[in-house]
Amino acid sequence: MGQKVNANGFRIGITHSWPSTWFARGNKYRDLLLQDIFIKRYIRERMKDAGISLIEIDRGKKTSVKIHTSKPGVIIGKQGAAIEELRKDLEKRFGGSFEVNIQEIRNPDANADVIAETIQGQIQRRMPYRRAVKMALEKAIQAGAVGIKVSVSGRLNGAEIARSELFKEGNIPLQTLRANVEFSTRHAVTTYGTIGVQVWVYHGLIFRKVQHIHSATLHSS
């Protein structure tokens, strides 16, 4: 089971919590769920190189959007101009009142989303995929990750037949629910086709259930 499903969803309520926290009934649930998807997609497309790991949405009187990023300066901008512009754009596009907060990722080299985004960018810039992945593996282990696994699939190096290649360093217990495993996926669009990148990063065992959405223990990386 642990090998087949998304490692983040598999651990919801155990080591991971929900990235969106709100309650709604009937059609309102459907509308808010779709809006969450569009908000996250809009932010990621608008800030492709900002090293965004996670976007948390909390709905109360205001819609609070918390962006976990390895490059907070890119999102905040000069004297907070960029973040204010983002807040106004979200209000204009989606309606209602928005609040945007930034959480810096202290250890980006061991964060699955940042690693996947880095490999994606390097493949798109025509760096050999083996070199890009091996550099990411070395950096992650040096940054304190217990284990890392990267799968790259598609027309690798422009080959006629698509294939997948797996790279692994350290230990990745995907079946163990109390193992704090982060999972991320990205798509590198190249001239010879799309290459999929999947990253699993293992940070060690957690023996207490998550109390609040992504505690500092889980996302110290």
Secondary structure per residue as TSV (DSSP state, phi and psi in degrees):
chain	resnum	aa	ss	phi	psi
A	1	M	-	360.0	-46.8
A	2	G	T	-62.4	-24.7
A	3	Q	T	-79.7	-21.6
A	4	K	T	-101.3	-28.1
A	5	V	S	-102.5	166.0
A	6	N	-	-62.3	122.4
A	7	A	H	-62.0	-28.9
A	8	N	H	-71.8	-49.2
A	9	G	H	-65.0	-33.8
A	10	F	H	-63.0	-26.4
A	11	R	T	-108.4	12.8
A	12	I	B	-59.3	129.6
A	13	G	T	86.6	-7.3
A	14	I	T	-112.7	-65.9
A	15	T	T	-114.4	-18.0
A	16	H	B	-118.0	155.9
A	17	S	-	-120.5	176.2
A	18	W	-	-72.5	133.2
A	19	P	S	-73.9	-15.9
A	20	S	E	-121.3	128.0
A	21	T	E	-123.7	103.5
A	22	W	-	-166.7	169.3
A	23	F	-	-132.5	138.0
A	24	A	-	-154.2	159.4
A	25	R	-	-118.1	152.8
A	26	G	H	58.8	-135.2
A	27	N	H	-64.6	-27.8
A	28	K	H	-64.4	-35.6
A	29	Y	H	-61.1	-47.4
A	30	R	H	-60.2	-44.6
A	31	D	H	-64.1	-42.9
A	32	L	H	-70.7	-35.3
A	33	L	H	-63.4	-45.2
A	34	L	H	-62.6	-41.0
A	35	Q	H	-63.1	-39.7
A	36	D	H	-57.3	-46.7
A	37	I	H	-61.4	-44.5
A	38	F	H	-68.6	-36.9
A	39	I	H	-62.3	-48.3
A	40	K	H	-63.8	-42.0
A	41	R	H	-64.4	-42.0
A	42	Y	H	-63.6	-45.3
A	43	I	H	-64.1	-44.2
A	44	R	H	-65.1	-40.3
A	45	E	H	-70.5	-35.9
A	46	R	H	-70.7	-33.2
A	47	M	T	-125.0	67.9
A	48	K	T	-65.4	-34.0
A	49	D	T	-106.3	26.1
A	50	A	S	-93.5	3.3
A	51	G	-	63.8	41.6
A	52	I	E	-76.9	127.1
A	53	S	E	-98.1	-53.4
A	54	L	E	-141.0	142.7
A	55	I	E	-121.3	115.8
A	56	E	E	-101.9	138.1
A	57	I	E	-123.3	126.0
A	58	D	E	-125.4	125.2
A	59	R	E	-108.8	123.0
A	60	G	S	-138.1	-128.6
A	61	K	S	-66.3	-34.3
A	62	K	S	-115.9	158.0
A	63	T	E	-91.6	111.5
A	64	S	E	-95.8	123.1
A	65	V	E	-113.1	120.3
A	66	K	E	-112.2	119.4
A	67	I	E	-105.8	119.9
A	68	H	E	-90.7	120.6
A	69	T	E	-142.5	150.9
A	70	S	S	-89.2	-10.6
A	71	K	-	-128.7	71.9
A	72	P	H	-61.0	-31.4
A	73	G	H	-61.5	-32.8
A	74	V	H	-66.3	-39.8
A	75	I	H	-79.4	-40.2
A	76	I	H	-70.6	-42.5
A	77	G	-	77.5	-177.4
A	78	K	G	-70.8	119.4
A	79	Q	G	54.7	31.9
A	80	G	G	76.5	15.3
A	81	A	H	-67.9	-41.4
A	82	A	H	-67.9	-40.3
A	83	I	H	-69.5	-34.9
A	84	E	H	-67.8	-39.3
A	85	E	H	-65.1	-39.5
A	86	L	H	-62.8	-43.7
A	87	R	H	-60.3	-44.7
A	88	K	H	-65.0	-38.9
A	89	D	H	-65.4	-38.4
A	90	L	H	-65.4	-42.0
A	91	E	H	-64.5	-40.3
A	92	K	H	-68.8	-39.8
A	93	R	H	-79.8	-39.6
A	94	F	H	-112.1	-8.7
A	95	G	-	78.1	163.4
A	96	G	S	82.9	-174.9
A	97	S	-	-106.1	130.6
A	98	F	E	-116.7	150.6
A	99	E	E	-132.8	127.8
A	100	V	E	-115.1	124.0
A	101	N	E	-119.8	150.8
A	102	I	E	-117.3	132.0
A	103	Q	E	-119.0	118.2
A	104	E	E	-77.7	135.6
A	105	I	-	-81.9	119.0
A	106	R	S	-73.2	-29.5
A	107	N	-	-130.1	72.6
A	108	P	G	-63.9	-27.1
A	109	D	G	-66.8	-17.7
A	110	A	G	-113.0	19.0
A	111	N	-	-101.9	126.3
A	112	A	H	-59.5	-43.0
A	113	D	H	-65.4	-42.7
A	114	V	H	-67.2	-40.3
A	115	I	H	-62.8	-46.9
A	116	A	H	-61.8	-41.4
A	117	E	H	-66.4	-38.0
A	118	T	H	-65.0	-46.9
A	119	I	H	-62.9	-42.4
A	120	Q	H	-57.3	-48.6
A	121	G	H	-62.6	-40.5
A	122	Q	H	-67.9	-39.7
A	123	I	H	-64.9	-40.8
A	124	Q	H	-66.5	-26.7
A	125	R	T	-90.2	15.2
A	126	R	T	70.4	24.2
A	127	M	-	-76.6	141.4
A	128	P	-	-56.2	131.2
A	129	Y	H	-62.7	-34.2
A	130	R	H	-63.9	-42.0
A	131	R	H	-65.3	-44.1
A	132	A	H	-60.7	-44.9
A	133	V	H	-69.3	-44.1
A	134	K	H	-65.2	-35.9
A	135	M	H	-63.0	-43.0
A	136	A	H	-64.1	-40.7
A	137	L	H	-62.1	-46.6
A	138	E	H	-61.9	-46.3
A	139	K	H	-62.7	-41.1
A	140	A	H	-63.5	-44.4
A	141	I	H	-66.2	-40.9
A	142	Q	H	-64.5	-31.2
A	143	A	T	-80.3	-4.3
A	144	G	T	111.2	4.2
A	145	A	-	-69.6	139.2
A	146	V	S	-75.8	-33.8
A	147	G	E	-159.1	155.7
A	148	I	E	-147.5	140.0
A	149	K	E	-132.2	134.0
A	150	V	E	-128.5	129.2
A	151	S	E	-114.6	128.2
A	152	V	E	-120.5	127.4
A	153	S	E	-140.4	148.5
A	154	G	E	136.1	-160.1
A	155	R	S	-80.7	77.3
A	156	L	G	-66.0	131.3
A	157	N	G	57.0	26.0
A	158	G	G	73.6	19.5
A	159	A	-	-63.7	151.9
A	160	E	S	-62.5	-43.1
A	161	I	S	-104.1	129.5
A	162	A	-	-70.6	146.5
A	163	R	E	-149.8	172.2
A	164	S	E	-125.2	147.5
A	165	E	E	-131.8	138.4
A	166	L	E	-114.5	134.5
A	167	F	E	-124.3	135.0
A	168	K	E	-140.7	141.8
A	169	E	E	-141.9	127.4
A	170	G	E	81.1	-154.9
A	171	N	-	-112.1	134.7
A	172	I	-	-131.5	90.0
A	173	P	-	-84.8	82.3
A	174	L	T	-68.8	-24.2
A	175	Q	T	-80.4	-22.6
A	176	T	-	-80.8	115.6
A	177	L	T	-69.3	-31.4
A	178	R	T	-81.6	-1.4
A	179	A	E	-76.0	127.3
A	180	N	E	-81.0	90.4
A	181	V	E	-110.5	126.0
A	182	E	E	-98.0	141.2
A	183	F	E	-128.7	141.4
A	184	S	E	-148.1	150.9
A	185	T	E	-136.2	143.9
A	186	R	E	-141.0	161.3
A	187	H	E	-123.7	117.7
A	188	A	E	-92.3	114.9
A	189	V	E	-89.3	114.3
A	190	T	E	-118.2	174.0
A	191	T	T	-66.7	-25.8
A	192	Y	T	-103.3	13.3
A	193	G	E	131.2	177.0
A	194	T	E	-91.9	132.8
A	195	I	E	-111.6	125.0
A	196	G	E	-87.0	138.5
A	197	V	E	-124.8	123.7
A	198	Q	E	-120.3	136.5
A	199	V	E	-132.0	130.2
A	200	W	E	-117.3	130.5
A	201	V	E	-126.8	127.7
A	202	Y	E	-104.9	125.5
A	203	H	E	-107.9	3.4
A	204	G	E	112.6	173.7
A	205	L	E	-85.0	147.0
A	206	I	-	-121.9	127.8
A	207	F	-	-105.8	5.8
A	208	R	S	-128.7	146.6
A	209	K	-	-70.3	149.9
A	210	V	-	-63.9	131.0
A	211	Q	-	-91.2	-40.8
A	212	H	S	-137.6	162.0
A	213	I	T	-56.0	114.1
A	214	H	T	46.3	76.4
A	215	S	-	-65.6	167.7
A	216	A	T	-61.0	-29.0
A	217	T	T	-63.3	-41.6
A	218	L	T	-74.3	-39.0
A	219	H	T	-115.9	37.1
A	220	S	-	-69.2	-18.5
A	221	S	-	-85.2	360.0
